[in-house]
Amino acid sequence: MKLYLLKLSLGTALALASFASGPDEVRYAPEKGLKVTRTCETSGEFELESESVTVDGEERPVPGNPSGSLSIEEKTVVSDELVAVGSGRPEKLARTFDELHKQQTISGTGPDGEVMEQTQKLTCDLEGKRVVFTSNADDKRFDVQAAADQKLDAELLDGLDEDMDLRAFLPDKPVAKGDSWDVEPAAFHAVLWPGGRLPFHDADKHEPDAIEHELNAALYASLDGDAKVTYAGQREEDGVKVFVLHVKADLSRTGESVPSSEYTSEHGGTPGTKVKLEFTTQAEGDLLWSVEHAHLISLTLEGKATVTQGVSYPVRGQLVEQVKKFSGTTRYSFAVERGD
């Protein structure tokens, strides 16, 4: 009887152990030669929250009953081929930019009640082009160049980022369900600027606007905030076993630009004008990571955001400043489709 009870106890313990969740190693280790298509989409819907006008710091009334809205849509689709893989990162990766699209629509009501709407469509000359990223072991960055059969201007390559796998969100050690770790704000460069600071420009122009280019670089450099990832264990998603990382972030970024006299002369405006943009984002969602193939499957983040647009300029010895603040919702999504 004692032997039977001992065997029963051991069998029960083994059964319970089989259901226990030990530490999981969530790591980047896909196979060499992997081909994937990545689709990254961003959307935002905002309503005018406030509008102000000041002259030398003294607030002035805003004519009429201002109202307005702002919508943002962005889509980036790339095809990646992992030519060589190292420890925790690619050694060489070839990327084709399949689709690059941005659109922004702003509408509002003028002082006389007239409704105005303006849509800006942006494109990028990298669409349809192929580049190659090569790991630089000396400073842990990636060198980028045009593929052998392509000729690309250096300006198109400046600002490109290799990481679209969101590797900076991964833990640096095995984790158990419920474990959390902090993530540097810079990890969100890959979310807010998928593929890097791509040189978008108006569809009816041939190069990026100098002010928009400067503002974008400043926003990228100023990204700050707090972010935390919590390991939520494993689950099955569309027949694929995945690690689930819950991401929560509170981010901000600010950019300023002072147009040159040549710019204001060509595009209109007042010399001495200063343009300022501020974004805040509070979002959370799940990042899914393949258990079998050890690479990103998807990311979805949703939450609240604000966009503040400011412009100041001198008028007859006085400084006039106009500020519009929009608040609303935003969504970021990444989806990865394997080529096999």
Residue pairs with C-beta under 8 A, 6 or more apart in sequence:
21 176
21 177
21 233
21 234
22 176
23 174
23 175
23 176
24 174
24 175
24 176
24 231
24 233
24 234
24 243
25 174
26 170
26 171
26 175
26 231
26 243
26 245
26 289
27 88
27 170
27 294
28 88
28 89
28 165
28 167
28 170
28 294
28 295
29 85
29 88
29 294
30 82
30 85
30 293
30 294
30 295
31 82
31 85
31 293
32 82
32 83
32 84
32 85
33 81
33 82
33 83
34 80
34 81
34 82
34 293
34 295
34 338
34 339
34 340
35 79
35 80
35 81
35 82
35 338
35 339
35 340
36 79
36 80
36 295
36 336
36 337
36 338
36 339
37 77
37 78
37 79
37 80
37 98
37 336
37 337
37 339
38 76
38 77
38 78
38 79
38 80
38 164
38 194
38 334
38 335
38 336
38 337
39 75
39 76
39 77
39 333
39 334
39 335
39 337
40 74
40 75
40 76
40 77
40 164
40 194
40 195
40 332
40 333
40 334
41 73
41 74
41 75
41 76
41 331
41 332
41 333
42 72
42 73
42 74
42 75
42 192
42 330
42 331
42 332
42 333
43 71
43 72
43 73
43 74
43 330
43 331
44 70
44 71
44 72
44 305
44 307
44 328
44 329
44 330
44 331
45 69
45 70
45 71
45 328
45 329
46 69
46 70
46 71
46 72
46 305
46 306
46 307
46 326
46 327
46 328
46 329
47 67
47 68
47 69
47 70
47 326
47 327
47 328
48 66
48 67
48 68
48 69
48 70
48 108
48 324
48 325
48 326
49 306
49 325
49 326
49 327
50 323
50 324
50 325
51 62
51 66
51 322
51 323
51 324
51 325
52 59
52 62
52 322
52 323
53 59
53 60
53 61
53 62
53 320
53 321
53 322
53 323
54 60
54 320
54 321
55 318
55 319
55 320
55 321
56 318
56 319
57 319
63 111
64 109
64 110
64 111
64 112
64 113
65 109
66 108
66 109
67 108
67 109
68 106
68 107
68 108
68 109
68 324
68 326
69 106
69 107
69 108
69 326
70 104
70 105
70 106
70 107
70 307
70 326
70 328
71 104
71 105
71 106
72 102
72 103
72 104
72 330
73 101
73 102
73 103
73 104
74 101
74 102
74 103
75 99
75 100
75 101
75 102
76 97
76 99
76 100
76 101
76 194
76 195
76 198
77 97
77 98
77 99
77 100
78 95
78 96
78 97
78 98
78 164
78 195
79 95
79 96
79 98
80 93
80 94
80 95
80 96
80 164
81 93
81 94
81 95
82 90
82 92
82 93
83 90
83 91
83 92
83 93
83 94
83 132
84 90
84 91
84 92
85 91
86 135
88 167
89 135
89 163
89 167
90 133
90 135
90 162
91 134
91 135
92 132
92 133
92 134
92 135
93 132
93 133
93 142
93 162
94 130
94 131
94 132
94 133
94 147
95 130
95 131
95 132
95 133
95 162
95 195
96 128
96 129
96 130
97 124
97 126
97 127
97 128
97 129
97 130
97 131
97 195
97 198
98 127
98 128
99 127
100 123
100 124
100 126
100 127
100 198
100 200
101 122
101 123
102 121
102 122
102 123
102 200
103 119
103 120
103 121
103 122
104 119
104 120
104 122
105 117
105 118
105 119
105 120
106 117
106 118
107 115
107 116
107 117
107 118
108 115
108 116
109 115
109 116
110 116
120 202
121 202
121 203
122 200
122 201
122 202
122 203
123 200
123 201
123 202
123 203
124 198
124 199
124 200
124 201
125 156
125 199
125 201
126 152
126 156
126 198
126 199
129 146
129 147
129 150
129 152
129 156
130 146
130 147
130 149
130 150
131 144
131 145
131 146
131 147
131 150
131 152
131 157
131 160
132 144
132 145
132 146
132 147
133 142
133 143
133 144
133 160
133 162
134 142
134 143
134 144
134 145
135 142
136 142
136 143
142 162
144 157
144 160
144 162
145 157
146 152
146 157
155 199
156 199
158 199
159 196
159 197
159 198
159 199
159 217
160 195
160 196
160 197
160 198
161 189
161 190
161 193
161 195
161 196
161 197
163 190
164 190
164 194
164 195
164 296
164 334
165 295
165 296
166 187
166 190
166 191
166 287
166 296
166 299
166 334
168 183
168 184
168 186
168 187
168 190
169 183
169 187
169 229
169 245
169 247
169 287
170 245
170 289
171 179
171 181
171 229
171 231
172 181
175 181
175 231
176 231
177 231
177 232
177 233
178 230
178 231
179 230
179 231
180 228
180 229
180 230
180 231
181 228
181 229
182 226
182 227
182 228
182 229
183 227
183 228
183 229
183 247
183 249
184 227
185 223
185 224
185 225
185 226
185 227
185 251
186 223
187 227
188 223
188 225
188 227
188 249
188 251
189 196
189 220
189 223
191 299
191 301
191 332
191 334
192 223
192 251
192 253
192 332
193 220
194 334
197 216
197 217
197 220
199 207
199 208
199 213
200 208
200 212
201 207
201 208
201 209
202 209
210 259
210 260
210 263
211 257
211 259
211 263
211 275
214 255
214 257
215 255
215 256
215 257
215 275
215 277
216 255
217 255
218 254
218 255
218 256
218 257
219 253
219 254
219 255
219 277
219 279
220 253
222 252
222 253
222 254
222 255
223 251
223 252
223 253
224 251
224 252
224 253
225 249
225 250
225 251
225 252
225 281
226 249
226 250
227 247
227 248
227 249
227 250
227 251
228 247
228 248
228 249
229 245
229 246
229 247
229 248
229 287
230 245
230 246
230 248
231 243
231 244
231 245
231 246
232 244
232 245
232 246
232 286
233 243
233 244
234 241
234 242
234 243
234 244
234 291
235 241
235 242
235 244
236 242
237 288
237 297
237 298
240 290
240 292
240 297
241 290
241 291
241 292
242 288
242 289
242 290
242 291
242 297
243 288
243 289
243 290
243 291
244 286
244 287
244 288
245 286
245 287
245 288
245 289
246 284
246 285
246 286
246 287
247 284
247 285
247 286
247 287
247 299
247 301
248 283
248 284
249 281
249 282
249 283
249 284
249 301
250 280
250 281
250 282
251 279
251 280
251 281
251 282
251 283
252 278
252 279
252 280
252 281
253 278
253 279
254 276
254 277
254 278
254 279
255 276
255 277
255 278
256 274
256 275
256 276
256 277
257 274
257 275
257 276
258 272
258 273
258 274
258 275
259 267
259 269
259 273
259 275
261 271
263 269
264 270
264 271
264 273
269 313
270 313
270 314
270 315
272 313
272 314
273 311
273 312
273 313
274 311
274 312
274 313
275 310
275 311
276 308
276 309
276 310
276 311
276 312
277 307
277 308
277 309
277 310
278 306
278 307
278 308
278 310
279 305
279 306
279 307
279 308
280 305
280 306
281 303
281 304
281 305
281 330
282 303
282 304
282 305
283 301
283 302
283 303
283 304
283 305
283 330
283 332
284 301
284 302
284 303
285 299
285 300
285 301
285 302
285 332
286 299
286 300
287 296
287 298
287 299
288 296
288 297
288 298
288 299
289 295
289 296
289 297
290 296
290 297
293 338
295 336
296 334
296 336
297 336
298 333
298 334
298 335
298 336
299 332
299 333
299 334
300 331
300 332
300 333
300 334
301 331
301 332
301 333
302 329
302 330
302 331
302 332
303 329
303 330
304 327
304 328
304 329
304 330
305 327
305 328
305 329
305 330
306 325
306 326
306 327
306 328
307 325
307 326
307 327
308 323
308 324
308 325
308 326
309 323
309 324
309 325
309 326
310 321
310 322
310 323
310 324
311 321
311 322
312 319
312 320
312 321
312 322
313 319
313 320
314 320
